[in-house]
Structures are given as C-alpha cells and as structure tokens.
C-alpha cells in the first residue's frame, strides 16, 4: 500500500477507498449475522457508485485543466486514476470471494438458494416465462435492441442493461426495468427457497426468442458524472441555476463502465465505441451489478438473519418535562441519537409551532427527509404568522431536488427562505428560537453534529446540544444574521465558527497542548471526526506529536494523516469504527493541563469545512453533558471488536488485545 502516501499525507481519494474496504470487511466478518453481511455488501456497492459519480469525475475534470493550475490541485491525475483502478479491482475481487465463496454457501445452509438462469428447473422456467410476459415485457425499452457497429447509444445513469454479441457487426442491448423488485422468489420446493434476479428471468426469455445457439447476455452499468458544473456561480439566481443543472446529472460524462468479467472482448470493443469510452473507463466485475439492491434482499424464512432492532432509548431527563422549553431553561440538554430518540428535536419544533409566545424560529437545513414531521412543524409555524427564517443548502449533493421542494413549501406557508449563496456551503446544523415572556425575550438554541433528518437519525450517531446560555444564543443569532446578509462577520468568543474562527481557535488549542508538553506537563488531544484532510492542521498535529503530545484520533472515513512515523507522528494513534450505525458525530477534546475543553460540531478537519463552509462548533459547558460525551469517547477508544487500526500501511487490521471484548456501539446503547 506504499503508493497511497508520500510519508506525510495519504491521498484523500485513495484513503476513502480504504474506508470502503473497512465496509467490505464487515461483509466478510462471520461474527455478523448473514443478512447484516449482505447489507454491508450493499453499502459497499452504493458507496462505490457515488465515488465514481463524484470523486472520479472531479479527477477527470482536473485532467483537462492547464498544467500549472492542475499541479496546485492534484498530483498527476492519471497516476491517481490508475491507482484507483488497481485498488477497486482488488476490492472487487475480494467482494466476489465473499459473495460467491461465503455468502452463497451460507444462504444455502439456511435453505435459501440464489440461482441463475442456468439453474432454473423446468417448473421455474415456465414461471419465469409467465412472469416475464405478464410483468416485465412491457417495461423493457425495445428501442435499444439491435445496435450496429457504427451507431452510438445512450444508456441511463446507474441503470442496468444486458448486452449480447449478435455477429461481428451487431450487438444487442436490453434494459432491466427499475420499476420492479430486483429479486423474484419462486415457490418453495421441499422446504427450499429459491430466489433469482429479474436479470436472469429476462436472460431466459430473450434466449427463447433467439435461434440456436442462444445468445449469452452480459450485464452492463454506467456511472455518470454527478457534479453540477455551474459555469457562473457568482451571478444571477444560484438556486435557479442548480434547478436547471439537475437534469444534466443523468446525462453527464461516463466515469465508469461496469461489465461482467466474462464479456467477450469483441463485445467490449463494440460497447466502448458505442458509448464513446476507453479502456480506462472499463471496470470488470461479477455477472450482476447494482448490489445496493441487496438492501431489499428477500428473507423467505422465519429465521432471525438480521440484527434485532436497537430501539432508541427515551431521554430520561427530558421525559420528565411537559415542555421542552422548560427543560432547556432548567439546564443544557444533550441528545445522542440513535441511542436516544430524535423525538425531542421534533417535539421542540412542534411545540414552537404551537406556542403563541414563540415569535422567531431560525434554522439551517442541509439534508432533509422527504416526508418529515419536523419540516411540517416548520411550515405550520410560518403559517401561524411567526417569523420563520430557513436557510436551505441547495448544493447538498444528491439532496438538491428534495431541498428545493421543501424550500418551496416553507415559502408558500410564509417563511423567509434563503438558499445557498456563491462560493460557500452552509453545513452547520443549528436552530435558534425566540420566546417572549413578560416583556423579556428568552433565547433557545440547538447545535448538532448531524442533520435535521428523522430518518438518518436512526442510522447515524450524532450529538445535539440544546441550551439557553446567553452568550451562545447571542453568538448563534449572529451566525443567522450573517446568513441573512445583516452582518459580515459573526463575533464570537464561545462558539467556533467556520470560515471565520474555527481554524484559528483549533490551532491555538493545539499550540497550547504543545506548550504544556514543552513545559514537562501532559499534552492531550482526542479528536473524533468523519474525515481528516487539511494539510495545515495535519502539520500542526505532527508538530504536537513531536513535542510529546499524546494524540488519539477516531476517524471513520478519510484520514490523510500518516500515523506512527518516527520523528513525525509516533505519538499519534488512529482507529476507525465501522459497525451497525454510521459514526457521524464530531467531538474535539483538549487536555488543557487538566482543565479539559470539550466541543461538538459539524466540521471535519477538511479544508472545505474550515475555510469554505459555514460550520458551528459549541463548547460543552454542563458537567453532566461533559461526562457523558467523554465516557462515550472512552468506550470508542477501547473498542476491540469493530475498531480498525489506521497505520502507515493502511492494512485495516482489527484492534486486538487481551482485554475483555468491547463493541463500543453496543456498549454505548447499554450505557444509555
């Protein structure tokens, strides 16, 4: 894996591929229940699709930039693309070994047989013919059937197709309809359950119409550039430009052509010419693509093959109060979902909508649920005449259309809706509320690490802080005044706000730990993030390591820092946890010579989060909340079941020691 780094920094995209390797490891982990392993195959596949649609697209665009500027953006894009292909190929091979060599036999032990067209029994062939005639035939695009060698063809982004070679000059493409479930369950025979892909049902029926010998069909999928390239982001209506650019996502340049590895070379050549792609765009895989469809893989048995649901725990303290506002006024409240229910956040907005004393609600929305009680409460508050200001990030990738839809609903109900403005994203998860009480204005706020989304709150681990702290609420209102165009810079002493103060204040806290270490005192830094990429912050951590500061990092995804290098990072330990929930919270702890400082927020240490996005990071001032976060952090640092070691070779070895097994996510659930 030496090609992944230059002793100082891992390449961000290659580091991301090592994260996806950790997802693949979970598919191969026999300690997981069978359908959990299948789910991780689906996650791996879905992640890889997005990687090619976004990151590979970016690298390919960089190739077209003039060389002097290109050097500032990335080192040798062709070399990076070559390494990406190499790593993806190795992972696809591992994927195949896990699926064919482990998952399929394990399914058979449960009397579940995933069969292909060649294994259909006589009875199953008749059933396949009937199902095709009644349900599939009318949804197959007949315009794509026979293609001549000199004819180009357009295939839809992420859609599935079957291709067959008719003769030297002709080939055939058949669409696999997405309107239907991907899997078909045959009737049970002798207590055995048979499942097939609808792809194989289509293969069988298209073979029937062919003269002998029947054609062999091979699966094809194209991933297209999903970036929204808006030529002039700095003038005109950015929201309207995004709206107009969305359809282009489906017709963007092909960034990956995924083919069955058994596809004959002659057919590959036809497809390359018809799709206008090169060898560099071809990725060879198994006979079936779109493994993200395995999220819905049927379980025809009554056996428990998935983890039992960990129902979110009620928040014991908040459940004692009839009013969320009374609860927050009593003390700072901390929520850690999905271990605890997201319901208090929804309850807060619903109560605010119906409370006549609430005059103002301001919040940012980055990724919102398609149907949402929380969003309904916002719309209701606006409809009732309250001052509602909603900042919607229209450039939240793959959620743009849904965000614009909700923005329209809020506006129709009377809210002031502000969309993205040029050159910067609003990634913070913040809420500000004003309440008039006896000629005084009470201010409440929520600062979180995750989105205001009740669906992802069941899957992502995040913290949310509710407080009436006068300094914090005052400073948070200044952030909204910046978003509204009233202020240019939000002055703040308590909050860290990107792109204004976060980098500087984080740097000051790291330098303080360095000074303590130089003075013979203990220096300590513990950081939990999704990604660590910013070179300047990494250099600062290297400096701290060389000064003797003990640094523990919990990094779920990209980690460009290279740990464990003598004279550079020998005092830095990095682990990564991949388990049933997606680790998403950002926590920053600084030893401060025994007077520890603890923060939570929405910002990773990536250049974009520190310099190009609106992010808000809040101090944890309440001793009870401080204790909870620190103890949860300690559980994660002690994980020796689902934690992986990020080392200089990026091998992703599981943490192993002689201590009692500790799976931090289950331990955290039990903690609450």
C-alpha positions, 0 to 999 in steps of 0.5 A: 500500500506504499503508493497511497502516501508520500510519508506525510499525507495519504491521498484523500481519494485513495484513503476513502477507498480504504474506508470502503474496504473497512465496509467490505470487511464487515461483509466478510466478518462471520461474527455478523449475522448473514443478512447484516453481511449482505447489507454491508455488501450493499453499502459497499456497492452504493458507496462505490457508485457515488465515488465514481459519480463524484470523486472520479469525475472531479479527477477527470475534470482536473485532467483537462485543466492547464498544467500549472493550475492542475499541479496546485490541485492534484498530483498527476491525475492519471497516476491517481486514476490508475491507482484507483483502478488497481485498488477497486479491482482488488476490492472487487475481487475480494467482494466476489470471494465473499459473495460467491465463496461465503455468502452463497454457501451460507444462504444455502445452509439456511435453505435459501438458494440464489440461482441463475438462469442456468439453474432454473428447473423446468417448473421455474422456467415456465414461471419465469416465462409467465412472469416475464410476459405478464410483468416485465415485457412491457417495461423493457425499452425495445428501442435499444435492441439491435445496435450496429457497429457504427451507431452510438447509444445512450444508456441511463445513469446507474441503470442496468442493461444486458448486452449480447454479441449478435455477429461481428457487426451487431450487438444487442442491448436490453434494459432491466426495468427499475420499476420492479423488485430486483429479486423474484422468489419462486415457490418453495420446493421441499422446504427450499427457497429459491430466489433469482434476479429479474436479470436472469428471468429476462436472460431466459426469455430473450434466449427463447426468442433467439435461434440456436445457439442462444445468445449469452447476455452480459450485464452492463452499468454506467456511472455518470458524472454527478457534479453540477458544473455551474459555469457562473456561480457568482451571478444571477439566481444560484438556486435557479441555476442548480434547478436547471443543472439537475437534469444534466446529472443523468446525462453527464460524462461516463466515469465508469463502465461496469461489465461482467468479467466474462464479456467477450472482448469483441463485445467490449470493443463494440460497447466502448465505441458505442458509448464513446469510452476507453479502456480506462473507463472499463471496470470488470466485475461479477455477472450482476451489478447494482448490489445496493439492491441487496438492501431489499434482499428477500428473507423467505424464512422465519429465521432471525438473519438480521440484527434485532432492532436497537430501539432508541432509548427515551431521554430520561431527563427530558421525559420528565418535562411537559415542555421542552422549553422548560427543560432547556431553561432548567439546564443544557440538554444533550441528545445522542441519537440513535441511542436516544430518540430524535423525538425531542428535536421534533417535539421542540419544533412542534411545540414552537409551532404551537406556542403563541409566545414563540415569535422567531424560529431560525434554522439551517437545513442541509439534508432533509427527509422527504416526508418529515414531521419536523419540516411540517412543524416548520411550515405550520409555524410560518403559517401561524404568522411567526417569523420563520427564517430557513436557510436551505443548502441547495448544493447538498449533493444528491439532496438538491431536488428534495431541498428545493421542494421543501424550500418551496413549501416553507415559502408558500406557508410564509417563511423567509427562505434563503438558499445557498449563496456563491462560493460557500456551503452552509453545513452547520446544523443549528436552530435558534428560537425566540420566546417572549415572556413578560416583556423579556425575550428568552433565547433557545438554541440547538447545535448538532453534529448531524442533520435535521433528518428523522430518518438518518437519525436512526442510522447515524450517531450524532450529538445535539446540544440544546441550551439557553446560555446567553452568550451562545444564543447571542453568538448563534443569532449572529451566525443567522444574521450573517446568513441573512446578509445583516452582518459580515462577520459573526463575533464570537468568543464561545462558539467556533465558527467556520470560515471565520474562527474555527481554524484559528481557535483549533490551532491555538488549542493545539499550540497550547497542548504543545506548550504544556508538553514543552513545559514537562506537563501532559499534552492531550488531544482526542479528536473524533471526526468523519474525515481528516484532510487539511494539510495545515492542521495535519502539520500542526498535529505532527508538530504536537506529536513531536513535542510529546503530545499524546494524540488519539484520533477516531476517524471513520472515513478519510484520514490523510494523516500518516500515523506512527512515523518516527520523528513525525507522528509516533505519538499519534494513534488512529482507529476507525469504527465501522459497525451497525450505525454510521459514526457521524458525530464530531467531538474535539477534546483538549487536555488543557493541563487538566482543565479539559475543553470539550466541543461538538460540531459539524466540521471535519478537519477538511479544508472545505469545512474550515475555510469554505463552509459555514460550520458551528462548533459549541463548547460543552459547558454542563458537567453532566453533558461533559461526562457523558460525551467523554465516557462515550469517547472512552468506550470508542477508544477501547473498542476491540471488536469493530475498531480498525487500526489506521497505520502507515500501511493502511492494512485495516487490521482489527484492534486486538488485545487481551482485554475483555471484548468491547463493541463500543456501539453496543456498549454505548446503547447499554450505557444509555 
